[in-house]
């Protein structure tokens, strides 16, 4: 992938690129990943992909759903382990303040339209298969924090995590950082991630690419999956 096709090409100044070049590899480096990946779809729920909900943003959430469906089709054909994250076991859970944590949220969001379904439900186009595990991570950003996800990846023999979802600057970034800290290789297909803020999306992708992960296109990710060595 050339630098001009990176999703942050119009957002990162040349001076910033040069400063990273003193200690980090080129943004145009060849992707490095292991031979036993899993897919981790972070918070692709109605509450994030649909603007009906105060945390949702349809303009970017909708395309990310389509991209994730394409990725999941390839991953399922390759029989990769697939995991999803969302909030709570019950889609309309009532949580206590300690469970909700200290998010800087609007204390008076507008009421949802009558009949709006619960938001903490994975988008219908991405409904998990019976053998795909859903991680209920509560209100914490990372899919790893306080969950058994790392142990599941170890059990599956994985050395790489393909991370997707919403939002890029929030729960995706937190999950990527923890995956990195657990010594997994991390691949991020950028079309499969989305955010409300496009500058936050682009800068977060750049930052993760230069430090913790390989941010590549969906096509490159699928090509990687299709050329994995036989198990």
Long-range contacts (C-beta under 8 A, 24 or more apart in sequence): 1-28, 1-216, 1-217, 1-220, 2-28, 3-27, 3-28, 5-217, 6-206, 6-209, 6-215, 7-190, 7-201, 7-202, 7-205, 7-215, 8-202, 8-203, 8-205, 8-206, 10-202, 11-199, 11-202, 11-203, 11-206, 12-202, 12-203, 12-206, 20-210, 24-210, 24-211, 27-206, 27-209, 27-210, 29-214, 31-187, 31-214, 31-216, 31-220, 31-224, 32-185, 32-214, 33-160, 33-185, 33-187, 33-214, 33-224, 34-158, 34-159, 34-160, 34-185, 35-159, 35-160, 35-228, 35-229, 36-156, 36-157, 36-158, 36-159, 36-160, 36-228, 37-80, 37-158, 37-159, 37-160, 37-161, 37-162, 37-185, 37-187, 37-224, 37-225, 37-228, 38-80, 38-81, 38-82, 38-83, 38-153, 38-156, 38-158, 38-160, 38-161, 38-162, 39-71, 39-72, 39-75, 39-80, 39-81, 39-82, 39-83, 39-161, 39-162, 39-164, 40-82, 40-83, 40-84, 40-85, 40-143, 40-149, 40-161, 40-162, 40-163, 40-164, 40-165, 40-175, 40-179, 41-68, 41-72, 41-82, 41-83, 41-84, 41-85, 41-122, 41-126, 41-164, 41-165, 42-85, 42-143, 42-163, 42-164, 42-165, 42-166, 42-171, 42-172, 42-175, 43-85, 43-86, 43-87, 43-165, 43-166, 43-167, 43-171, 43-172, 44-68, 44-84, 44-122, 44-123, 44-126, 44-164, 44-165, 44-166, 45-86, 45-87, 45-119, 45-120, 45-121, 45-122, 45-123, 46-117, 46-118, 46-119, 46-120, 46-121, 46-123, 47-119, 47-120, 48-166, 48-167, 49-123, 49-166, 49-194, 50-119, 52-112, 52-113, 52-116, 53-112, 53-116, 53-119, 54-106, 54-109, 54-110, 55-119, 56-119, 57-166, 57-194, 57-195, 57-196, 60-194, 60-195, 60-196, 60-198, 60-201, 61-166, 61-194, 63-191, 63-194, 64-164, 64-165, 64-166, 64-191, 64-192, 64-193, 64-194, 65-123, 65-125, 65-126, 66-125, 67-164, 67-189, 67-191, 67-192, 67-218, 68-125, 68-126, 68-164, 68-165, 68-192, 69-125, 69-126, 70-218, 70-222, 71-162, 71-164, 71-189, 71-192, 71-218, 71-221, 71-222, 72-126, 74-222, 74-225, 74-226, 75-162, 75-225, 76-129, 78-225, 78-226, 78-228, 79-231, 80-225, 81-152, 81-153, 81-156, 81-158, 82-128, 82-129, 82-132, 82-133, 83-132, 83-133, 83-134, 83-135, 83-143, 83-149, 83-152, 83-153, 84-122, 84-126, 84-128, 84-132, 84-133, 84-134, 84-135, 85-134, 85-135, 85-136, 85-137, 85-143, 85-149, 85-165, 85-171, 85-175, 86-120, 86-121, 86-122, 86-134, 86-135, 86-136, 86-137, 87-120, 87-136, 87-137, 87-138, 87-139, 88-120, 88-136, 88-138, 89-136, 91-118, 91-119, 91-120, 91-121, 92-118, 92-120, 93-120, 95-138, 95-139, 99-138, 99-139, 100-139, 101-139, 101-140, 103-139, 140-174, 141-170, 141-171, 141-173, 141-174, 141-175, 142-171, 142-174, 142-175, 142-177, 142-178, 143-171, 143-175, 143-178, 144-175, 144-178, 144-179, 144-182, 145-174, 145-178, 150-182, 153-182, 153-184, 158-184, 159-184, 159-185, 160-184, 160-185, 160-186, 160-187, 161-185, 161-186, 161-187, 162-186, 162-187, 162-188, 162-189, 162-221, 162-225, 163-187, 163-188, 163-193, 163-213, 164-188, 164-189, 164-192, 164-193, 165-192, 165-193, 166-193, 166-194, 166-195, 167-194, 167-195, 167-196, 167-200, 167-201, 168-193, 168-194, 168-195, 168-200, 168-201, 168-204, 168-205, 169-195, 169-197, 169-200, 169-201, 169-203, 169-204, 170-195, 172-204, 173-204, 173-208, 176-208, 176-212, 176-213, 177-212, 179-212, 180-211, 180-212, 180-213, 185-214, 186-212, 186-213, 186-214, 187-213, 187-214, 187-216, 187-221, 187-224, 188-213, 188-214, 188-215, 188-216, 189-216, 189-217, 189-218, 189-220, 189-221, 190-215, 190-216, 190-217, 190-218, 191-217, 191-218, 192-218, 192-221
